[in-house]
Amino acid sequence: MNKSSFCEFIKRIVCVIWLPLFIFGSLISIASVAIKASEVSESTFDISVNGKEFYVGDSVELNFSLKGEKEVSAFIIEAEYPEGLDAQGFVASDNIKNAYWEYFDSGSKATFIYTFKDIPLAPIDNMLTLKFKAGENIKGEGIIKVSVKGALDENGNTLCPDSEGEITISFNPEKEKAKLTKLVPSAGSLSPAFSSDIYEYKMYVPYSVSSITFSEEHTGEGKVSVNRKNLGSGGSVSEFIITLKDESGEKTQYKVLVTRGEYVRPSTGTKKESSSNNEGSNSSSAESIILEENSELASEHSVVNADINVKTESNSSNNIEEVILEEPEELKVSGDNSFTSFLLGAGSMLAGVIIGLLSLLIFKKIKDGKKEK
């Protein structure tokens, strides 16, 4: 076998042996990478935001949750935010607060670093929230760049690969303030007349009104509350605060000052009569009293004269005189005129009959006496 043939033989052996070894080694490498990747994907960080559109003054919150089965012993979270957002710190679970952590803000990027203390952090929802506030200068769309780095399990192995992402949110101009469109008191009227852009009013109610309620209508979604219902005492001023709270928690307040009328005591005057208005005199006498008698009685009966005593009592304080008439017992007038006439007629007839009978008896005795002689 010459030299060239020997070299060719060696090449063939190497190809036959090396090629299968190379293919086998490649397959093993691919399998190990797949296994490694599957192990890494067991735990991940999920990121969510509390909205897509925000107004000036709204809170923007990035919520981080650990998903999977393995515990985490360390991680770093960074959030680069646009100009116009103001970092407001973070809210974390108790497990994170009880471990080693550090938070700092550079004005454009917020960073949170966590390292476990005693027990690694188990998978949990909303384990960490980074908070921002929409300022007046931010408009249009804004992008927040978020990255999670250095996530390790309890054994110090990589829990998941470093990852980055972008969250796009929209910012609008200042939203319209929630307002009342109608406000009507149960008594009285507002001064000035109600307007959505006027926030202070006055009104007056009489003393008979002791409480007031309000009917209202408002823009958007929200709830209306009133600080009181009852009024104060007569002559006092009561302050009513009507508060409209919209769905974002922003409050709009209207003030109504209610004056209650004073109590007026009703008048109870009485009429007083006096027989004399002459000053300096505390007593007077009745000059004459006239008795009127029934004309028919006067013709049939004799009038019994009676003295009528007049008593006067003087009230020096009120200068009022009282006159009291006393009627003697002898003066009595009773009966009906027709019945009296009947009695008189019947008495006269009876007397006539008796006199007639007596006359007949006398005449008979005289006659009998003459015959005996």
Salt bridges, closest charged atoms under 4 A:
GLU61 OE2 - LYS131 NZ 3.80
GLU78 OE1 - LYS149 NZ 3.46
ASP125 OD1 - LYS67 NZ 2.48
ASP197 OD1 - LYS179 NZ 2.41
GLU200 OE2 - LYS255 NZ 3.99
GLU216 OE1 - HIS218 ND1 3.08
GLU239 OE2 - LYS255 NZ 3.59
GLU326 OE2 - LYS311 NZ 3.05
